[in-house]
Amino acid sequence: MEVYTVTVATGTSEYSGTNNYIYVTLVGERGESERTLLDNPGLDFCRGAVNDYKVSSPSPLGSLLLVRLEKQRYWVEDNWFCRYVTVETPERDQVLTFPCYRWLVGDIKVELREGTAKRWRDDSLPQLLAHRKAELQERQKTYRWLAWAPGIPKCIHAKTEADLPPDVRFDNEKRSDFERSLHYALLELSLKKLAIKFGKSWDDLEDFKRIFWKLRSPIAEYCMEHWKEDWFFGYQCLNGSNPRMIQRCRELPGNFPITADMVQGSLDPRTSLDKELKAGNIYLVDYAIMDGIPTNVIRGEPQYIAAPLCLLYQHPDQGLIPIAIQLGQTPGLDTPIFLPRDPPLAWLLAKTWVRHSEFQIFQVLSHLLRTHLVVEVFCMATLRQLPAVHPVYKILAPHLRYTLEINCRGRTQLISADGIFKRVVSTGGDGLMMLAQREYKVLTYRSLQPRHDFPERGASQLRDYFYREHSLMLWEAIHSFVSGIIRLFYQSDCEVLEDLELQAWIRDITEEGFTELPNFGLSSELRTREELSTLLAVTIFTSTAQHAATNNGQFDWCAWVPNTPCTMRQPPPTDKDAVTMEMIMATLPDVSQSCVEMAITWHLGRPQPDAVPLGQYTEQYFTEGRAQELIDRFRIELKEIEEHILSQNEGVKLPYLFLLPSRVENSITI
């Protein structure tokens, strides 16, 4: 009789334990062990438990191939989350780990592979090949593609988060926190009395402080004090929630008829507009994508949008400052060019219109489309095409946590026909979808790679562009890490090309997820280790650093509502001399809209209580020593980046900490 020591670890989140019957069978090359009931139901498998058992076999099993777990109802149905199983051989010369990290729901049988990463060609035993095939067939039935709307990436086929498989749902603690936080924001901000004032304007700018006193942050307070200043406007183009649009301007656009005389007063006295254009010190932010987008109607009142052009100058002393703003794409008498020398209220309102466009772009495009929806494609393809034993699955699994549920909630609660955006955002409804469709048409794979994005925008020389500096550091660390892992499991480019599961994965990404994107620039075939490493780096960077850059600061930049208004209730001004404070207050969000904007940006931008930082892995998918060494090296590099960023921001009144590795979450969970 051969006796194996089996250790079973239960999940640590709420309700992970079970009182159901749990059975285990060990499957080896030479046969199977006895089907063994693991102790009495209700006594073991408590939350966080790690229990040891003895499992017997009448004869040696040879190399262990699988661990078969079975859960059967005892009294009432009680789901169970299993983290892993380890098996110590009778000779005590080997302990094998079988990762699980999944829910067992109902009367169910699952078979776990030993944790060593294996490609398809690494398996020769029919039993293991059959296991790979069966696992993917089951996943492909569970995770099905859906075209939720035309002209955007495909997503998971689920009407609401309740339709999702348990393995991709929020933990109970996460679910409770998520559902309580928005309610908490409304209560703590003392908004209940204000929120009923639909359509009522604030009396003056100081009134916005009435919703600012409970929930605030150091940056939000700084924003409240400095939002009118030109240098602060320019700083947000570099380091705000939408830092990806600024580009060098070598030649003025034909639809932006600026003359040298208009801007001479904003330039250094020793230079001229022509010289600064040639020197590369003039920059442009162009919101042409907003032109013609249909606007929302909120409680019967039409809202307004603009498609501004904003010219900025990298001043040798003042930093990046705006020097001209046009609030439409078609110049004319009704589309004046606003200048810093104009009446102060006219210049302030012009900048506020630009910031309003920033809200639409960063929420719908930079945040929702270019992180959430892009990553969902990789998430779906990974679940559908790569078995849990595949090295690429093991690389990506920690970066897919909760993404499917938060995206489902976004589709049903934020951007749906009756969602929050429809209630308070000027592009809510049809405009939001049209905006996303326009961006999707021009989305490119290269633009998702920082090493290409910044040079191609001509933004490599901008001073104090902390988003660029920190993005590139994190990109290099991530790319180096995944390249090391890939070289560990693929000895040549040919092995990448010959990996049938990997090729099915990339086809699912390009031909299903990113369908209708002929100019995306990602091939449907992976030919080299470098191509694979870059694609994995894009996936991880987008789900971690890029999401943090666009999401984590939204409360900081939007809490002071005049700085980044979610909607505008009057059309853009056509006469610079006619702008009054009354016009500004009638244009900015009303009391109710301001309340919801502040509450929702706090709800979505706050640090998540169960966040797993970049490079930290609560679930151990890789069991190989060499892979663990690469993970340790990655963590050391992230720690060095952390120390650099902290040192850089020491004593700074306006710190840029959104890409501090300890504050960058490992996946898109909010």
For each residue, the residues with C-beta under 8 A, 3 or more apart:
1: 56 57 58
2: 33 56 57 58 59 60 61 90
3: 54 55 56 57 90
4: 26 33 54 55 56 57 87 88 89 90
5: 52 53 54 55 87 88
6: 24 26 36 38 52 53 54 55 67 85 86 87 88
7: 50 51 52 53 85 86 87 88
8: 22 24 38 44 45 50 51 53 82 85
9: 49 50 82 83 84 85
10: 16 17 18 45 46 47 48 49 50 51 80 81 82 83
11: 16 17 47 48 81 82 83
12: 16 47 48 83
13: 16 47 81 171 172 173
14: 47 171 172 173
15: 47 79 172
16: 10 11 12 13 47 48 80 81
17: 10 11 45 46 47 48 49 80
18: 10 22 41 45 71 78 79 80 104
19: 41 42 45 74 75 76 78
20: 41 71 72 73 74 77 78 80
21: 37 41 70 71 72 73 74
22: 8 18 37 38 41 44 45 69 70 71 80
23: 35 36 37 38 69 70 71 72
24: 6 8 35 36 38 53 55 67 68 69 70 85
25: 32 33 34 35 36 67 68 70
26: 4 6 32 33 55 57 61 64 66 67 68 87
27: 32 33 61 64 65 66 67 68 111 127
28: 31 32 33 57 60 61 62 63 64 65
29: 61 62 63 65 125
30: 59 60 61 62
31: 28 57 59 61 62
32: 25 26 27 28 57 61 68
33: 2 4 25 26 27 28 36 55 56 57 61
34: 25 55 56 57 58
35: 23 24 25 70
36: 6 23 24 25 33 53 55 56
37: 21 22 23
38: 6 8 22 23 24 44 45 51 53
39: 43 44 51 53
40: 43 44
41: 18 19 20 21 22 74 75
42: 19 74
43: 39 40
44: 8 22 38 39 40 49 51
45: 8 10 17 18 19 22 38 49 51 80
46: 10 17 49
47: 10 11 12 13 14 15 16 17
48: 10 11 12 16 17
49: 9 10 17 44 45 46
50: 7 8 9 10
51: 7 8 10 38 39 44 45
52: 5 6 7
53: 5 6 7 8 24 36 38 39
54: 3 4 5 6
55: 3 4 5 6 24 26 33 34 36 87
56: 1 2 3 4 33 34 36
57: 1 2 3 4 26 28 31 32 33 34 60 61
58: 1 2 34
59: 2 30 31
60: 2 28 30 57 90
61: 2 26 27 28 29 30 31 32 33 57 64
62: 28 29 30 31
63: 28 29
64: 26 27 28 61 67 87 89 96 114
65: 27 28 29 113 114 125 127 128
66: 26 27 98 111 112 113 127 131
67: 6 24 25 26 27 64 85 87 98 111 112
68: 24 25 26 27 32 109 110 111 112
69: 22 23 24 82 85 100 104 109 110 111 112
70: 21 22 23 24 25 35 108 109
71: 18 20 21 22 23 80 104 106 107 108
72: 20 21 23 107
73: 20 21 76 77 78 106 107
74: 19 20 21 41 42 78
75: 19 41
76: 19 73
77: 20 73 106
78: 18 19 20 73 74
79: 15 18 103 104 105 166
80: 10 16 17 18 20 22 45 71 103 104
81: 10 11 13 16 102 103 104
82: 8 9 10 11 69 85 100 101 102 104
83: 9 10 11 12 99 100 101 619
84: 9 97 98 99 100 101 115 620
85: 6 7 8 9 24 67 69 82 97 98 100 112
86: 6 7 95 96 97 98
87: 4 5 6 7 26 55 64 67 95 96 98
88: 4 5 6 7 92 94 95
89: 4 64 92 93 94 95 96
90: 2 3 4 60
91: 94
92: 88 89
93: 89
94: 88 89 91
95: 86 87 88 89
96: 64 86 87 89 114 115
97: 84 85 86 114 115 620 623
98: 66 67 84 85 86 87 112 113 114 115
99: 83 84 112 115 388 619 620 621 623
100: 69 82 83 84 85 110 112
101: 82 83 84 397 619 621
102: 81 82 110 167
103: 79 80 81 166 167
104: 18 69 71 79 80 81 82 108 110
105: 79 108 166
106: 71 73 77
107: 71 72 73
108: 70 71 104 105
109: 68 69 70
110: 68 69 100 102 104
111: 27 66 67 68 69 131
112: 66 67 68 69 85 98 99 100
113: 65 66 98 118 128 131 387 388 389
114: 64 65 96 97 98 623
115: 84 96 97 98 99 389 620 621 622 623
116: 389 623 624
117: 389 390 391 394 489 622 624 627
118: 113 122 123 128 389 390 391
119: 122 390 391 489 490 495 499 501 502
120: 123 129 132 390 499 500 501
121: 495 498 499
122: 118 119
123: 118 120 128 129 132
124: 128 129
125: 29 65 128 129
126: 129 130
127: 27 65 66 130 131
128: 65 113 118 123 124 125 131 132
129: 120 123 124 125 126 132 133
130: 126 127 133 134
131: 66 111 113 127 128 134 135 387
132: 120 123 128 129 135 136 387 389 501
133: 129 130 136 137
134: 130 131 137 138
135: 131 132 138 139 387 388
136: 132 133 139 140 384 385 386 387 501
137: 133 134 140 141
138: 134 135 141 142
139: 135 136 142 143 383 384
140: 136 137 143 144 384
141: 137 138 144
142: 138 139 165 383
143: 139 140 156 165 380 383 384
144: 140 141 156 157
145: 154 155 156 157 380 512 513
146: 154 155 156 157 158
147: 150 154 515
148: 152 154 155 411
149: 152 433 437
150: 147 437 516
151: 436 437 440 441 516
152: 148 149 369 373 433 436 437 440
153: 369 373 374 376 377 440 513 514
154: 145 146 147 148 377 380 512 513 514 515
155: 145 146 148 373 376 380 407 411
156: 143 144 145 146 164 376 380 404 407 408
157: 144 145 146
158: 146 161 163 164 404 408
159: 163 412
160: 163 408 412
161: 158 164 169 170 405 408 409 412
162:
163: 158 159 160 408
164: 156 158 161 168 169 404 405 408
165: 142 143 168 169
166: 79 103 105 169
167: 102 103
168: 164 165 383 400 402 403 404 405
169: 161 164 165 166 175 405
170: 161 174 175 178 402 405
171: 13 14 174 175 610
172: 13 14 15 175 176
173: 13 14 176 177 609 610
174: 170 171 177 178 402 608 610 669
175: 169 170 171 172 178 179
176: 172 173 179 180
177: 173 174 180 181 608 609 610
178: 170 174 175 181 409 670
179: 175 176 182 183
180: 176 177 183 184
181: 177 178 184 185 602 603 606
182: 179 185 186 599 600 603
183: 179 180 186 187
184: 180 181 187 188
185: 181 182 188 189 191 215 598 599 600 602 603
186: 182 183 189 191 192 195 595 599
187: 183 184 190 191 192
188: 184 185 214 215
189: 185 186 211 214 215 595 598 599
190: 187 193 194 214
191: 185 186 187 194 195 211 595 598 599
192: 186 187 195 196
193: 190 196
194: 190 191 197 210 211 591 592 595
195: 186 191 192 591 592 595 596
196: 192 193 592
197: 194 200 590 591 592
198: 299 590 592
199: 299 301 590 592
200: 197 590 591 592
201: 569 585 586 588 590 591
202: 205 207 208 585 588 590 591 594
203: 207 585
204: 207 581 585
205: 202 208 562 581 584 585
206: 209
207: 202 203 204 210
208: 202 205 211 212 560 561 562 594
209: 206 212 213 224
210: 194 207 213
211: 189 191 194 208 561 594 595 598
212: 208 209 215 216 220 224 559 560 598
213: 209 210 216
214: 188 189 190
215: 185 188 189 212 555 559 598 602
216: 212 213 220 221 559
217: 220 221 555 556 559
218: 221 222
219: 222 223 553 556 557 654 655
220: 212 216 217 223 224 555 556 557 559 560
221: 216 217 218 224 225
222: 218 219 225 226 653 654
223: 219 220 226 227 232 556 557 559 560 563
224: 209 212 220 221 227 560 563
225: 221 222
226: 222 223 229 232
227: 223 224 232 233 560 562 563
228: 232 348
229: 226 232 233
230: 233 234 318 321 322 340 351
231: 234 235 318 319 320 321
232: 223 226 227 228 229 235 236
233: 227 229 230 236 237 321 322 351 354 355
234: 230 231 237 238 312 319 320 321 322
235: 231 232 238 239 240 319 320 464 654
236: 232 233 239 240 355 358 557
237: 233 234 240 242 243 245 246 283 285 310 312 320
238: 234 235 243 246 320 462 464 465 466 467 468
239: 235 236 243 464 465 466 467 656
240: 235 236 237 243 358 362 553 557
241: 358 362 366 367 549 550 551 553 554 557 558 564
242: 237 245 358 361 362 366 550
243: 237 238 239 240 246 465 467 468 549
244: 366 453 457
245: 237 242 285 286 361 366
246: 237 238 243 283 284 285 312 457 459 462
247: 283 284 285 286 457 458 459
248: 280 282 283 284 457 458 459
249: 252 253 277 282 283 284 311
250: 277 278 280 282 458
251: 277
252: 249 256 257 258 277 311
253: 249 256 284 286 309
254:
255: 309 329 330 331
256: 252 253 309 311 324 326 331 337
257: 252 331 337
258: 252 262 263 273 311 324 337
259: 262 263
260: 263 264 272 273 274
261: 264
262: 258 259 324 337 339
263: 258 259 260 266 267 273 311 313 323 324 339
264: 260 261 267 272 273
265: 340 341
266: 263 313 315 321 323 339 340 341
267: 263 264 271 272 273 276 313 315 323
268: 271 315 316 317
269:
270:
271: 267 268 275 276 279
272: 260 264 267 275 276
273: 258 260 263 264 267 276 277 282
274: 260 277 278
275: 271 272 278 279
276: 267 271 272 273 279 281 282 313
277: 249 250 251 252 273 274 280 281 282
278: 250 274 275
279: 271 275 276
280: 248 250 277 458 461
281: 276 277 313 314
282: 248 249 250 273 276 277 311 312 313 314
283: 237 246 247 248 249 311 312 313 314 320 459 462
284: 246 247 248 249 253 309 310 311 312
285: 237 245 246 247 308 309 310 312 354
286: 245 247 253 309 310
287: 290 291 306 307 308 309 310 354 357 361
288: 291 307 309 329
289: 307 361 365 435 438 439
290: 287 293 305 306 307 308 357 360 361 435
291: 287 288 307 328 329
292: 307
293: 290 305 307 427 431 434 435
294: 429 430 431 434
295: 302 303 304 305 426 427 431
296: 302 303 422 425 426 427 428 429 431 567
297: 300 301 302 303 429
298: 301 303 423 424 428 567 593
299: 198 199
300: 297
301: 199 297 298 569
302: 295 296 297
303: 295 296 297 298 426 567 568 569
304: 295 426 568 569 570 571 572 587
305: 290 293 295 356 357 360 426 427 431 568
306: 287 290 327 328 353 356 357 568 572
307: 287 288 289 290 291 292 293 327 328 329 357
308: 285 287 290 325 326 327 328 350 353 354 357
309: 253 255 256 284 285 286 287 288 325 326 329
310: 237 284 285 286 287 322 324 325 354
311: 249 252 256 258 263 282 283 284 322 323 324 325
312: 234 237 246 282 283 284 285 320 321 322 323
313: 263 266 267 276 281 282 283 320 321 323
314: 281 282 283 319 320 462 463
315: 266 267 268 318 319 320 321
316: 268
317: 268
318: 230 231 315 321
319: 231 234 235 314 315 463 464
320: 231 234 235 237 238 283 312 313 314 315 462 463 464
321: 230 231 233 234 266 312 313 315 318 340
322: 230 233 234 310 311 312 325 340 351 354
323: 263 266 267 311 312 313 339 340
324: 256 258 262 263 310 311 337 338 339
325: 308 309 310 311 322 337 338 339 350 351 353 354
326: 256 308 309 331 335 336 337 338
327: 306 307 308 335 338 350 353 572 573
328: 291 306 307 308 331 335 572
329: 255 288 291 307 309
330: 255 335
331: 255 256 257 326 328 335 337
332: 335
333: 336 574
334: 574
335: 326 327 328 330 331 332 574
336: 326 333 574 575 576
337: 256 257 258 262 324 325 326 331
338: 324 325 326 327 342 346 347 350 576
339: 262 263 266 323 324 325 342 347
340: 230 265 266 321 322 323 347
341: 265 266
342: 338 339 346 347 350 576
343: 346 347 576 577 579
344: 347 348
345: 348 349 579 580 581 584
346: 338 342 343 349 350 573 576 577 579
347: 338 339 340 342 343 344 350 351
348: 228 344 345 351 352 584
349: 345 346 352 353 573 579 583 584 587
350: 308 325 327 338 342 346 347 353 354 573
351: 230 233 322 325 347 348 354 355
352: 348 349 355 356 562 565 584 587 588
353: 306 308 325 327 349 350 356 357 568 572
354: 233 285 287 308 310 322 325 350 351 357 358
355: 233 236 351 352 358 359 563 564 565
356: 305 306 352 353 359 360 426 564 565 566 567 568
357: 287 290 305 306 307 308 353 354 360 361
358: 236 240 241 242 354 355 361 362 564
359: 355 356 362 363 425 558 564 565 566
360: 290 305 356 357 363 364 425 426 427 435
361: 242 245 287 289 290 357 358 364 365 366
362: 240 241 242 358 359 365 366 367 550 554
363: 359 360 366 367 368 421 425 554
364: 360 361 367 368 369 415 427 432 435 436 439
365: 289 361 362 368 369 370 435 436 439
366: 241 242 244 245 361 362 363 369 370 371 550
367: 241 362 363 364 370 371 372 547 550 551 554
368: 363 364 365 371 372 373 410 415 436
369: 152 153 364 365 366 372 373 374 436 439 440 443
370: 365 366 367 373 374 439 443 448 542 546 550
371: 366 367 368 374 375 542 543 546 547 550 551 668
372: 367 368 369 375 376 403 406 407 410 547 668
373: 152 153 155 368 369 370 376 377 407 436
374: 153 369 370 371 377 378 443 448 542
375: 371 372 378 379 399 400 403 539 542 543 547 668
376: 153 155 156 372 373 379 380 403 404 407 513
377: 153 154 373 374 380 381 509 513 514
378: 374 375 381 382 396 400 509 513 539 543
379: 375 376 382 383 400 403 404
380: 143 145 154 155 156 376 377 383 384 404 508 513
381: 377 378 384 385 505 506 508 509 512 513
382: 378 379 385 386 392 393 396 397 400 505
383: 139 142 143 168 379 380 386 400
384: 136 139 140 143 380 381 508
385: 136 381 382 501 504 505 508
386: 136 382 383 390 392 393 396 501 502 505
387: 113 131 132 135 136 390 393 501
388: 99 113 135 393 394 397 621
389: 113 115 116 117 118 132 393 394
390: 117 118 119 120 386 387 393 394 501 502
391: 117 118 119 394 395 485 486 488 489
392: 382 386 395 396 502 505 532 536
393: 382 386 387 388 389 390 396 397 621
394: 117 388 389 390 391 397 621 622
395: 391 392 482 485 536 540
396: 378 382 386 392 393 399 400 536 539 540
397: 101 382 388 393 394 400 619 621
398: 401 612 617 618 619 621 666 667
399: 375 396 539 540 543 544 666 667
400: 168 375 378 379 382 383 396 397 403 404 543 667
401: 398 612 666 667 669
402: 168 170 174 405 406 667 668 669
403: 168 372 375 376 379 400 406 407 543 667 668 669
404: 156 158 164 168 376 379 380 400 407 408
405: 161 164 168 169 170 402 408 409
406: 372 402 403 409 410 668 669 670
407: 155 156 372 373 376 403 404 410 411 668
408: 156 158 160 161 163 164 404 405 411 412
409: 161 178 405 406 412 413 414
410: 368 372 406 407 413 414 415
411: 148 155 407 408 414 415 416
412: 159 160 161 408 409 416 419
413: 409 410 416 419 420
414: 409 410 411 419 420 421
415: 364 368 410 411 419 421 428 432 433
416: 411 412 413 419 422
417: 422 429
418: 422 423
419: 412 413 414 415 416 422 423 428
420: 413 414 423 424 425 596 600
421: 363 414 415 424 425 427 428 429 432
422: 296 416 417 418 419 425 428 429
423: 298 418 419 420 428 596
424: 298 420 421 428 566 567 589 592 593 596 597 600
425: 296 359 360 363 420 421 422 428 432 566 567
426: 295 296 303 304 305 356 360 431 566 567 568
427: 293 295 296 305 360 364 421 431 432 435
428: 296 298 415 419 421 422 423 424 425 431 432
429: 294 296 297 417 421 422 432 433
430: 294 433 434
431: 293 294 295 296 305 426 427 428 434 435
432: 364 415 421 425 427 428 429 435 436
433: 149 152 415 429 430 436 437
434: 293 294 430 431 437 438
435: 289 290 293 360 364 365 427 431 432 438 439
436: 151 152 364 365 368 369 373 432 433 439 440
437: 149 150 151 152 433 434 440 441
438: 289 434 435 441 442
439: 289 364 365 369 370 435 436 442 443
440: 151 152 153 369 436 437 443 516 517
441: 151 437 438 517
442: 438 439 519
443: 369 370 374 439 440 447 517 520
444: 447 448 519 520 521
445: 448 449 520 521 522 538
446: 449 452 453 456 521
447: 443 444 452 453 456
448: 370 374 444 445 453 538 541 542 546
449: 445 446 452 453 475 534 537 538 541
450: 453 454 468 471 472 475 541
451: 454 455 472 475
452: 446 447 449 455 456
453: 244 446 447 448 449 450 456 457
454: 450 451 457 459 460 468 471 472
455: 451 452 458 459 460
456: 446 447 452 453
457: 244 246 247 248 453 454
458: 247 248 250 280 455
459: 246 247 248 283 454 455 462 465 468
460: 454 455 468
461: 280
462: 238 246 283 314 320 459 465 468
463: 314 319 320
464: 235 238 239 319 320
465: 238 239 243 459 462 468 469
466: 238 239 469 470 648 656 659
467: 238 239 243 470 471 549 656 658 659
468: 238 243 450 454 459 460 462 465 471 472
469: 465 466 472 473
470: 466 467 473 474 545 641 645 656 659
471: 450 454 467 468 474 475 541 545 546 549 659
472: 450 451 454 468 469 475 476
473: 469 470 476 477 641 644
474: 470 471 477 478 541 544 545 614 641 659 661 664
475: 449 450 451 471 472 478 479 537 541 545
476: 472 473 479 480
477: 473 474 480 481 634 637 638 641
478: 474 475 481 482 537 540 541 544 545
479: 475 476 482 483 533 534 537
480: 476 477 483 484 634 637
481: 477 478 484 485 630 631 633 634 637
482: 395 478 479 485 486 533 536 537 540
483: 479 480 486 487 529 530 533 537
484: 480 481 487 488 630 633
485: 391 395 481 482 488 489 627 630
486: 391 482 483 489 490 529 532 533 536
487: 483 484 490 491 529
488: 391 484 485 624 626 627 630
489: 117 119 391 485 486
490: 119 486 487 493 495 496 499 529 532
491: 487 495
492: 495 496 529
493: 490 496 497 527 528 529
494: 497 498
495: 119 121 490 491 492 498 499
496: 490 492 493 499 502 526 527 528 529 531 532
497: 493 494 503 525 526 527 528
498: 121 494 495
499: 119 120 121 490 495 496 502 503 526
500: 120 503 504
501: 119 120 132 136 385 386 387 390 504 505
502: 119 386 390 392 496 499 505 506 526 532
503: 497 499 500 506 507 525 526
504: 385 500 501 507 508
505: 381 382 385 386 392 501 502 508 509
506: 381 502 503 509 510 522 523 524 525 526 535
507: 503 504 510 511 512 524 525
508: 380 381 384 385 504 505 511 512 513
509: 377 378 381 505 506 512 513 514 522
510: 506 507 513 514 520 522 523 524
511: 507 508 515 524
512: 145 154 381 507 508 509 515
513: 145 153 154 376 377 378 380 381 508 509 510
514: 153 154 377 509 510 517 520 522
515: 147 154 511 512
516: 150 151 440
517: 440 441 443 514 520
518:
519: 442 444
520: 443 444 445 510 514 517
521: 444 445 446
522: 445 506 509 510 514 535
523: 506 510 526 527 531
524: 506 507 510 511
525: 497 503 506 507
526: 496 497 499 502 503 506 523 531 532 535
527: 493 496 497 523 531
528: 493 496 497 531 532
529: 483 486 487 490 492 493 496 532 533
530: 483 533 534
531: 496 523 526 527 528 534 535
532: 392 486 490 496 502 526 528 529 535 536
533: 479 482 483 486 529 530 536 537
534: 449 479 530 531 537 538
535: 506 522 526 531 532 538 539
536: 392 395 396 482 486 532 533 539 540
537: 449 475 478 479 482 483 533 534 540 541
538: 445 448 449 534 535 541 542
539: 375 378 396 399 535 536 542 543
540: 395 396 399 478 482 536 537 543 544
541: 448 449 450 471 474 475 478 537 538 544 545 546
542: 370 371 374 375 448 538 539 545 546 547
543: 371 375 378 399 400 403 539 540 546 547 666 667 668
544: 399 474 478 540 541 547 548 614 664 665 666 667
545: 470 471 474 475 478 541 542 548 549 614 659 664
546: 370 371 448 471 541 542 543 549 550
547: 367 371 372 375 542 543 544 550 551 665 668
548: 544 545 551 552 658 659 663 664 665
549: 241 243 467 471 545 546 552 553 658 659
550: 241 242 362 366 367 370 371 546 547 554
551: 241 367 371 547 548 554 604 605 670
552: 548 549 605 607 658 663
553: 219 240 241 549 556 557 605 658
554: 241 362 363 367 550 551 557 558 601 604 605
555: 215 217 220 558 559 598 601 602 604 605 606
556: 217 219 220 223 553 559 605
557: 219 220 223 236 240 241 553 554 563 564
558: 241 359 554 555 561 563 564 566 597 598 601 605
559: 212 215 216 217 220 223 555 556 598 601 602
560: 208 212 220 223 224 227 563 564
561: 208 211 558 564 565 566 588 589 594 597 598
562: 205 208 227 352 565 588
563: 223 224 227 355 557 558 560
564: 241 355 356 358 359 557 558 560 561
565: 352 355 356 359 561 562 568 588 589 597
566: 356 359 424 425 426 558 561 589 593 596 597
567: 296 298 303 356 424 425 426 589 593
568: 303 304 305 306 353 356 426 565 572 587 588 589
569: 201 301 303 304 586 587 588 589 590
570: 304 583 586 587
571: 304 574
572: 304 306 327 328 353 568
573: 327 346 349 350 576 578 579 583
574: 333 334 335 336 571 578
575: 336 578 579
576: 336 338 342 343 346 573 579
577: 343 346
578: 573 574 575 583
579: 343 345 346 349 573 575 576 583 584
580: 345 583 584
581: 204 205 345 584 585
582: 585 586
583: 349 570 573 578 579 580 586 587
584: 205 345 348 349 352 579 580 581 587 588
585: 201 202 203 204 205 581 582 588
586: 201 569 570 582 583
587: 304 349 352 568 569 570 583 584
588: 201 202 352 561 562 565 568 569 584 585 594
589: 424 561 565 566 567 568 569 593 594 597
590: 197 198 199 200 201 202 569 593 594
591: 194 195 197 200 201 202 594 595
592: 194 195 196 197 198 199 200 424 595 596
593: 298 424 566 567 589 590 596 597
594: 202 208 211 561 588 589 590 591 597 598
595: 186 189 191 194 195 211 591 592 598 599
596: 195 420 423 424 566 592 593 599 600
597: 424 558 561 565 566 589 593 594 600 601
598: 185 189 191 211 212 215 555 558 559 561 594 595 601 602
599: 182 185 186 189 191 595 596 602 603
600: 182 185 420 424 596 597 603 604
601: 554 555 558 559 597 598 604 605
602: 181 185 215 555 559 598 599 605 606
603: 181 182 185 599 600 606
604: 551 554 555 600 601 670
605: 551 552 553 554 555 556 558 601 602
606: 181 555 602 603
607: 552 611 663
608: 174 177 611 665 669 670
609: 173 177
610: 171 173 174 177 669
611: 607 608 665 666 669
612: 398 401 616 617 618 665 666 667
613: 616 661 662 663 664 665 666
614: 474 544 545 638 661 664 665 666
615: 631 634 635 638 661 666
616: 612 613 635 666
617: 398 612 620 621 631 666
618: 398 612
619: 83 99 101 397 398
620: 84 97 99 115 617 623
621: 99 101 115 388 393 394 397 398 617
622: 115 117 394 627 628 631
623: 97 99 114 115 116 620 627
624: 116 117 488 627 628
625: 628 629
626: 488 629 630
627: 117 485 488 622 623 624 630 631
628: 622 624 625 631 632
629: 625 626 632 633
630: 481 484 485 488 626 627 633 634
631: 481 615 617 622 627 628 634 635
632: 628 629 635 636
633: 481 484 629 630 636 637
634: 477 480 481 615 630 631 637 638
635: 615 616 631 632 638 639
636: 632 633 639 640
637: 477 480 481 633 634 640 641
638: 477 614 615 634 635 641 642 661
639: 635 636 642 643 661
640: 636 637 643 644
641: 470 473 474 477 637 638 644 645 661
642: 638 639 645 646 660 661 662
643: 639 640 646 647
644: 473 640 641 647 648
645: 470 641 642 648 649 656 657 659 660
646: 642 643 649 650 660
647: 643 644 650
648: 466 644 645 652
649: 645 646 652 655 656 657
650: 646 647
651:
652: 648 649 655
653: 222
654: 219 222 235
655: 219 649 652
656: 239 466 467 470 645 649 659
657: 645 649 660 663
658: 467 548 549 552 553 663
659: 466 467 470 471 474 545 548 549 645 656 663 664
660: 642 645 646 657 663 664
661: 474 613 614 615 638 639 641 642 664
662: 613 642
663: 548 552 607 613 657 658 659 660
664: 474 544 545 548 613 614 659 660 661
665: 544 547 548 608 611 612 613 614 668 669 670
666: 398 399 401 543 544 611 612 613 614 615 616 617
667: 398 399 400 401 402 403 543 544 612
668: 371 372 375 402 403 406 407 543 547 665
669: 174 401 402 403 406 608 610 611 665
670: 178 406 551 604 608 665
